[in-house]
């Protein structure tokens, strides 16, 4: 066993490994362009956490999901405590994290975790089609819209109205 793996077995080592991932999570959530995830196969634990950092999540019809942390005696990571309740609500997030149960793509879509489901042979092409469509849109407008939506999760109405005024002025000042 190498020393890096041995270091992760300690509480401080495990904590540092997760802190090192924080930049990855933040960069995906805050990236100034839309991020699209296409899930095929299984998305368990941090894999599901990674998918939830995307702005749009597509899944193959036969994809399987699980907040498996509880099965391992662990707690969620990869931004799950931030993204999951925002996507599915606090009560559903609790149920998924407490139960560590597996669920399919149709249920993931019904609870708002997944935007669309497609046959496995088509999910990647659908993701690319969405990406091509977004590539034709104004990159400034997309970036500003994403920032405004992300800010809205923490703002009250008055603060969000101010954000909208600032960002509208920013957009109007561009070509």
One Martini backbone bead per residue (centre of mass of N, CA, C, O) as a GRO file, in nm:
protein
  175
    1UNK     BB    1   0.096   0.037   0.024
    2UNK     BB    2   0.076   0.353  -0.019
    3UNK     BB    3   0.110   0.655   0.139
    4UNK     BB    4  -0.142   0.793   0.028
    5UNK     BB    5  -0.344   0.574   0.106
    6UNK     BB    6  -0.269   0.567   0.405
    7UNK     BB    7  -0.343   0.870   0.460
    8UNK     BB    8  -0.656   0.833   0.391
    9UNK     BB    9  -0.726   0.653   0.651
   10UNK     BB   10  -0.724   0.908   0.787
   11UNK     BB   11  -0.894   1.175   0.878
   12UNK     BB   12  -0.699   1.394   0.763
   13UNK     BB   13  -0.660   1.255   0.487
   14UNK     BB   14  -0.953   1.251   0.397
   15UNK     BB   15  -1.004   1.550   0.422
   16UNK     BB   16  -0.787   1.642   0.215
   17UNK     BB   17  -0.905   1.497  -0.029
   18UNK     BB   18  -1.169   1.664  -0.027
   19UNK     BB   19  -1.048   1.946  -0.042
   20UNK     BB   20  -0.912   1.893  -0.320
   21UNK     BB   21  -1.211   1.867  -0.461
   22UNK     BB   22  -1.346   2.147  -0.432
   23UNK     BB   23  -1.242   2.280  -0.694
   24UNK     BB   24  -1.394   2.096  -0.883
   25UNK     BB   25  -1.679   2.151  -0.792
   26UNK     BB   26  -1.674   2.460  -0.821
   27UNK     BB   27  -1.592   2.471  -1.123
   28UNK     BB   28  -1.852   2.334  -1.226
   29UNK     BB   29  -2.072   2.513  -1.097
   30UNK     BB   30  -1.911   2.800  -1.191
   31UNK     BB   31  -1.903   2.771  -1.468
   32UNK     BB   32  -1.952   2.992  -1.758
   33UNK     BB   33  -2.088   2.728  -1.863
   34UNK     BB   34  -2.261   2.482  -1.959
   35UNK     BB   35  -2.320   2.164  -1.806
   36UNK     BB   36  -2.306   1.827  -1.929
   37UNK     BB   37  -2.463   1.518  -1.843
   38UNK     BB   38  -2.401   1.162  -1.919
   39UNK     BB   39  -2.567   0.877  -1.802
   40UNK     BB   40  -2.417   0.559  -1.766
   41UNK     BB   41  -2.514   0.317  -1.578
   42UNK     BB   42  -2.349   0.405  -1.288
   43UNK     BB   43  -2.440   0.640  -1.003
   44UNK     BB   44  -2.243   0.646  -0.729
   45UNK     BB   45  -2.209   0.871  -0.513
   46UNK     BB   46  -1.971   1.062  -0.647
   47UNK     BB   47  -2.093   1.017  -0.928
   48UNK     BB   48  -2.353   1.165  -0.859
   49UNK     BB   49  -2.224   1.422  -0.760
   50UNK     BB   50  -2.098   1.494  -1.031
   51UNK     BB   51  -2.358   1.511  -1.198
   52UNK     BB   52  -2.487   1.745  -1.011
   53UNK     BB   53  -2.286   1.975  -1.125
   54UNK     BB   54  -2.462   1.993  -1.349
   55UNK     BB   55  -2.705   2.159  -1.539
   56UNK     BB   56  -2.740   1.898  -1.727
   57UNK     BB   57  -2.915   1.581  -1.702
   58UNK     BB   58  -2.858   1.277  -1.852
   59UNK     BB   59  -3.009   0.946  -1.925
   60UNK     BB   60  -3.019   0.634  -1.933
   61UNK     BB   61  -3.272   0.414  -1.898
   62UNK     BB   62  -3.055   0.203  -1.738
   63UNK     BB   63  -2.980   0.374  -1.520
   64UNK     BB   64  -2.809   0.400  -1.197
   65UNK     BB   65  -2.879   0.507  -0.858
   66UNK     BB   66  -2.679   0.618  -0.557
   67UNK     BB   67  -2.652   0.697  -0.208
   68UNK     BB   68  -2.401   0.490  -0.079
   69UNK     BB   69  -2.265   0.590   0.184
   70UNK     BB   70  -2.426   0.431   0.410
   71UNK     BB   71  -2.311   0.147   0.325
   72UNK     BB   72  -2.007   0.261   0.435
   73UNK     BB   73  -2.020   0.469   0.675
   74UNK     BB   74  -2.079   0.738   0.527
   75UNK     BB   75  -2.065   1.055   0.375
   76UNK     BB   76  -2.123   1.286   0.174
   77UNK     BB   77  -1.990   1.419  -0.134
   78UNK     BB   78  -1.924   1.626  -0.395
   79UNK     BB   79  -2.163   1.843  -0.309
   80UNK     BB   80  -2.432   1.699  -0.218
   81UNK     BB   81  -2.541   1.897   0.012
   82UNK     BB   82  -2.595   2.113  -0.214
   83UNK     BB   83  -2.738   1.976  -0.470
   84UNK     BB   84  -2.964   1.777  -0.389
   85UNK     BB   85  -3.177   1.970  -0.244
   86UNK     BB   86  -3.202   2.156  -0.501
   87UNK     BB   87  -3.327   1.926  -0.687
   88UNK     BB   88  -3.533   1.748  -0.463
   89UNK     BB   89  -3.519   1.830  -0.183
   90UNK     BB   90  -3.489   1.767   0.146
   91UNK     BB   91  -3.661   1.514   0.193
   92UNK     BB   92  -3.546   1.345  -0.044
   93UNK     BB   93  -3.253   1.365   0.038
   94UNK     BB   94  -3.284   1.215   0.300
   95UNK     BB   95  -3.391   0.951   0.188
   96UNK     BB   96  -3.145   0.886   0.004
   97UNK     BB   97  -2.927   0.900   0.230
   98UNK     BB   98  -3.052   0.709   0.446
   99UNK     BB   99  -3.114   0.450   0.251
  100UNK     BB  100  -2.928   0.382   0.002
  101UNK     BB  101  -3.092   0.354  -0.254
  102UNK     BB  102  -3.186   0.233  -0.549
  103UNK     BB  103  -3.234   0.397  -0.875
  104UNK     BB  104  -3.377   0.502  -1.159
  105UNK     BB  105  -3.420   0.709  -1.427
  106UNK     BB  106  -3.723   0.765  -1.397
  107UNK     BB  107  -3.705   0.860  -1.102
  108UNK     BB  108  -3.492   1.078  -1.143
  109UNK     BB  109  -3.676   1.246  -1.323
  110UNK     BB  110  -3.923   1.279  -1.132
  111UNK     BB  111  -3.727   1.430  -0.903
  112UNK     BB  112  -3.505   1.620  -1.080
  113UNK     BB  113  -3.214   1.490  -1.145
  114UNK     BB  114  -3.329   1.451  -1.438
  115UNK     BB  115  -3.420   1.570  -1.748
  116UNK     BB  116  -3.343   1.312  -1.934
  117UNK     BB  117  -3.434   1.018  -2.121
  118UNK     BB  118  -3.253   0.750  -2.294
  119UNK     BB  119  -3.128   0.550  -2.485
  120UNK     BB  120  -2.811   0.444  -2.466
  121UNK     BB  121  -2.757   0.496  -2.784
  122UNK     BB  122  -2.859   0.829  -2.742
  123UNK     BB  123  -2.743   1.009  -2.505
  124UNK     BB  124  -2.485   1.132  -2.628
  125UNK     BB  125  -2.618   1.268  -2.874
  126UNK     BB  126  -2.806   1.449  -2.710
  127UNK     BB  127  -2.585   1.603  -2.565
  128UNK     BB  128  -2.455   1.715  -2.825
  129UNK     BB  129  -2.705   1.866  -2.928
  130UNK     BB  130  -2.723   2.061  -2.693
  131UNK     BB  131  -2.439   2.176  -2.723
  132UNK     BB  132  -2.479   2.291  -3.007
  133UNK     BB  133  -2.706   2.482  -2.931
  134UNK     BB  134  -2.545   2.642  -2.714
  135UNK     BB  135  -2.311   2.731  -2.910
  136UNK     BB  136  -2.520   2.937  -3.064
  137UNK     BB  137  -2.526   3.099  -2.830
  138UNK     BB  138  -2.471   3.337  -2.611
  139UNK     BB  139  -2.210   3.336  -2.396
  140UNK     BB  140  -2.293   3.573  -2.218
  141UNK     BB  141  -2.585   3.493  -2.155
  142UNK     BB  142  -2.522   3.219  -2.033
  143UNK     BB  143  -2.335   3.314  -1.806
  144UNK     BB  144  -2.533   3.512  -1.673
  145UNK     BB  145  -2.762   3.313  -1.623
  146UNK     BB  146  -2.605   3.121  -1.441
  147UNK     BB  147  -2.531   3.327  -1.224
  148UNK     BB  148  -2.823   3.406  -1.149
  149UNK     BB  149  -2.921   3.126  -1.066
  150UNK     BB  150  -2.708   3.071  -0.849
  151UNK     BB  151  -2.778   3.325  -0.676
  152UNK     BB  152  -3.085   3.257  -0.616
  153UNK     BB  153  -3.026   3.036  -0.389
  154UNK     BB  154  -2.932   3.285  -0.172
  155UNK     BB  155  -3.151   3.489  -0.243
  156UNK     BB  156  -3.353   3.731  -0.224
  157UNK     BB  157  -3.552   3.932  -0.396
  158UNK     BB  158  -3.395   4.200  -0.379
  159UNK     BB  159  -3.117   4.083  -0.452
  160UNK     BB  160  -3.207   3.960  -0.725
  161UNK     BB  161  -3.295   4.221  -0.861
  162UNK     BB  162  -3.011   4.342  -0.854
  163UNK     BB  163  -2.874   4.128  -1.020
  164UNK     BB  164  -3.044   4.170  -1.273
  165UNK     BB  165  -2.965   4.464  -1.324
  166UNK     BB  166  -2.660   4.419  -1.348
  167UNK     BB  167  -2.669   4.195  -1.575
  168UNK     BB  168  -2.823   4.357  -1.785
  169UNK     BB  169  -2.608   4.574  -1.812
  170UNK     BB  170  -2.381   4.385  -1.894
  171UNK     BB  171  -2.516   4.277  -2.153
  172UNK     BB  172  -2.567   4.559  -2.294
  173UNK     BB  173  -2.236   4.611  -2.309
  174UNK     BB  174  -2.244   4.407  -2.538
  175UNK     BB  175  -2.237   4.253  -2.855
   0.00000   0.00000   0.00000
